[in-house]
Amino acid sequence: MEENSIVLGYLENILGKSSKKSKDNHAFNCPFCNHRKPKLEIDLRTNEKGHNFWNCWVCGTKGKSIKSLLRRLKVEKSLATEILQYIRKGETFDYEDLQIVELPKEFQPLSKSSTTSVIANKIKKYLYRRGLTDQDFIKYNIGYCLKGEYHGRVIIPSYNEDGILNYFVGRSFEDSYLKYKNPPVSRDIVSFENLINWNQPIILTEGVFDAMAIKRNAIPILGKNISKSLMKKLILNKVKDIYIALDRDAFKAALAYCERFLSMGKRIYLIDMQDKDPSEMGFENFTRYVQSAEELTLTKLLQYKLYGHQ
């Protein structure tokens, strides 16, 4: 298609010369990992869902659309708009809701730390006590900072469905009057979205440590309230079963969400946390609570609203 040739020309101006692969796939040198071979593959064919998948086979950076690629490359709005007019379905480019989140420049991945590092080993022991494993350090790209604004903090990143950083939590691993220091950006996100399977039951919990302790398909809402972006995802996707595991002090908010989800035909399970949180319970104990949770009915919901949590 002529449009694909035009888009390819724009991309080559940005990324450099490409090599033709199967069908309408083209491989470029990846600007995210700078591998010496062209490993960033982009499909210029727009599928029936409006997707143009792209993926680096070395660093794993990927996305579903040319728009997400241009955002990841931080292409100026005027140029991005010019390129996207040639994409089937005519994607528009809007920077108004786009927030650029970057890890602190002092960030060090814990999985790559020296085994002789006193600080790294201290952080690992802290995280082991919270139920995390070496595999979790890799899965969540957990890191730490020894200098700068986030000095003395464990950094837990969150990535969206395209693998792009959308938030991070900075938690002190030492005694501090300020336990958490997070970036000054919007929390209207879906945390850990890159790890979520929307065709499976979803567990909503408060914090990142709770979600990591649960391990499977858990989304931290980063407080007591479900963000607009997360609510939209829960409504539009096929997920039928939603488990709500919020602290007792968020019980009223949890009931309000339960009522809304029930009205949408979702199956809801309200987990009694017994004044603990998942990170305190540990994976095995929390799993038992999930397995024994009963489906919430409208009658039971009304009882909770009238008489509170027993």
TARA-V742196 format. One record per pair of residues at least 4 apart in sequence whose ideal C-beta (glycine too) atoms are under 7 Angstrom apart, sorted by the first residue. I is the first residue (numbers start at 1). J is the second residue. D is the distance in whole Angstrom. If there is no record, write none. Layout:
# TARA-V742196
i = {I:I}
j = {J:J}
d = {D:D}
This chain:
# TARA-V742196
i = {2:3:3:4:4:4:5:6:6:7:7:7:7:7:7:8:8:8:8:9:10:10:11:11:12:12:12:14:14:15:15:15:16:16:18:18:18:18:19:19:19:20:21:21:21:21:23:24:24:24:25:25:25:26:26:27:27:27:27:28:28:28:29:29:30:30:30:30:30:30:30:31:32:32:32:33:33:33:35:35:39:39:39:40:40:41:41:41:42:42:42:43:43:43:44:46:46:46:46:46:46:47:50:51:51:52:52:53:54:54:54:55:56:56:56:60:61:62:62:63:63:63:63:63:64:64:65:66:66:66:66:67:67:67:67:68:68:69:70:70:70:71:72:75:75:76:77:77:77:78:79:80:80:81:81:84:84:84:85:87:99:99:101:101:101:101:101:102:103:103:103:103:103:104:104:104:104:104:105:106:106:106:106:106:107:107:107:108:108:108:109:109:110:110:110:110:110:110:110:111:111:113:113:114:117:118:119:119:120:121:122:123:123:123:123:124:125:126:126:127:127:128:130:130:131:131:131:131:132:132:135:136:136:136:137:140:140:140:141:142:142:142:143:144:144:144:145:145:145:145:146:147:150:150:150:152:152:152:152:153:153:153:153:153:154:154:155:155:156:156:156:156:157:157:158:158:158:158:158:158:159:159:159:159:159:159:160:160:160:160:160:161:161:163:166:167:167:167:167:167:168:169:169:169:170:170:170:171:171:172:172:172:187:187:188:188:188:189:189:190:190:190:190:191:191:191:191:192:192:192:192:196:196:197:198:198:198:199:200:201:201:201:202:202:202:202:202:203:203:203:203:203:204:204:204:204:204:204:205:205:205:205:205:205:205:205:206:206:206:206:206:206:206:207:208:208:209:209:210:210:210:210:210:211:211:211:213:213:213:213:213:214:214:214:214:215:219:221:221:221:221:224:224:224:225:226:226:226:227:228:229:230:231:232:233:234:234:235:240:240:241:241:242:242:242:243:243:243:243:244:244:244:244:244:244:245:245:245:246:246:247:247:248:248:248:250:251:251:252:253:254:254:255:255:255:255:256:257:258:258:258:258:258:259:259:260:261:261:262:262:262:262:267:268:269:269:269:270:271:271:271:273:276:276:278:281:281:282:283:284:285:286:287:288:289:296:296:297:298:299:300:301:302:303:304:304}
j = {6:7:86:8:24:44:9:10:86:11:44:66:83:86:87:12:18:26:44:13:14:83:15:42:16:17:18:73:75:28:29:31:28:29:26:27:28:38:26:27:38:26:25:26:27:41:45:43:44:45:41:42:43:42:44:38:39:40:41:38:40:42:38:40:34:35:39:40:56:58:59:73:56:59:61:56:58:59:39:58:56:57:58:54:56:54:55:57:52:54:69:52:53:54:52:50:51:52:87:88:89:51:89:64:65:65:66:64:62:63:69:62:60:61:62:163:163:162:163:68:69:72:162:163:68:162:91:70:83:84:87:71:84:91:93:72:162:73:75:80:83:98:164:79:80:80:81:93:95:82:83:84:93:85:93:91:92:93:90:91:185:186:165:166:167:183:185:165:107:155:157:165:168:145:148:149:150:155:148:145:146:147:148:150:143:145:155:113:143:144:141:143:120:123:124:137:142:143:144:137:138:117:120:120:121:122:123:146:124:125:126:127:144:154:173:128:129:130:173:132:154:132:209:279:213:279:282:283:136:212:139:140:142:212:142:156:157:212:157:154:155:156:155:153:154:155:150:151:153:155:151:151:155:170:181:172:173:174:176:170:171:172:173:181:171:173:168:170:168:169:171:208:165:168:166:167:168:189:191:192:163:164:165:166:193:194:164:166:190:193:194:193:194:194:189:183:185:187:189:191:183:180:182:208:180:181:182:179:180:176:178:179:222:227:227:228:229:227:229:219:229:230:233:208:219:220:222:196:211:219:220:217:219:217:237:238:239:238:217:217:241:243:217:219:234:239:242:214:217:218:243:245:219:221:242:243:244:245:210:211:214:218:220:245:246:278:210:220:221:223:246:247:277:220:212:220:213:279:214:220:277:278:279:218:219:220:278:279:282:283:286:218:278:283:286:283:230:225:226:227:230:246:250:253:253:230:231:257:231:232:233:234:235:236:237:239:242:264:266:267:267:269:261:266:268:269:271:290:293:254:257:258:268:270:271:271:273:278:250:254:273:277:273:275:309:254:255:309:256:257:258:270:259:301:304:305:260:261:262:268:270:296:301:263:301:264:266:268:266:268:298:301:295:296:293:295:296:296:289:290:293:277:280:281:286:285:286:286:287:288:289:290:291:292:293:300:301:301:302:303:304:305:306:307:308:309}
d = {7:6:4:6:6:4:7:7:5:6:6:7:6:5:7:6:7:6:6:7:7:5:6:7:7:6:6:6:7:4:7:7:6:6:4:6:5:7:7:5:5:6:4:6:5:6:7:6:5:5:5:7:5:6:7:4:7:7:5:5:5:7:5:7:7:5:5:4:4:6:6:7:6:5:4:6:5:4:5:5:5:5:5:7:5:7:6:7:7:4:7:6:5:7:6:6:7:6:6:4:7:5:5:5:6:6:5:6:6:5:5:4:6:5:7:7:6:7:5:4:6:7:4:7:6:6:7:6:7:7:6:6:6:5:6:6:5:6:4:4:7:6:6:5:5:7:6:6:5:7:6:6:4:7:5:4:7:5:6:5:5:6:5:6:6:6:6:7:4:7:6:7:6:5:6:6:5:7:7:4:7:5:4:7:5:6:6:6:5:6:6:5:6:6:7:5:5:5:6:5:5:5:4:7:6:6:6:6:6:7:7:6:5:6:5:6:7:7:5:4:7:6:6:6:5:6:5:6:4:6:6:6:7:6:5:6:7:6:5:7:7:6:5:7:5:6:4:6:6:6:6:6:6:5:6:6:7:5:7:4:6:5:7:6:5:5:6:6:6:5:7:5:6:5:6:4:6:7:5:6:5:6:6:6:7:4:5:5:7:5:7:5:6:5:5:7:7:7:5:6:6:7:6:5:7:4:6:6:6:4:7:5:5:6:5:6:5:6:6:7:5:5:6:7:6:5:6:7:6:6:7:6:6:6:4:6:5:5:5:6:4:6:6:6:7:5:5:6:6:4:4:6:6:6:7:7:5:7:4:5:6:6:6:5:7:6:6:6:6:7:6:6:7:5:6:5:6:4:7:6:5:4:5:4:6:4:5:4:7:6:7:4:5:7:6:6:7:7:5:7:7:7:4:5:7:5:5:6:7:6:7:6:6:6:6:6:7:6:6:6:5:7:6:5:6:5:6:6:7:5:7:6:7:5:7:4:6:6:4:5:6:6:6:6:6:6:6:5:7:7:6:6:6:7:6:6:7:6:6:5:6:6:6:7:6:7:4:5:7:6:6:7:6:4:4:6:6:5:5:7:5:6:5:5:5:4:4:7:6:7:7:6:6:6:6:5:6:7:6:7:7:6:6:6:7:7}
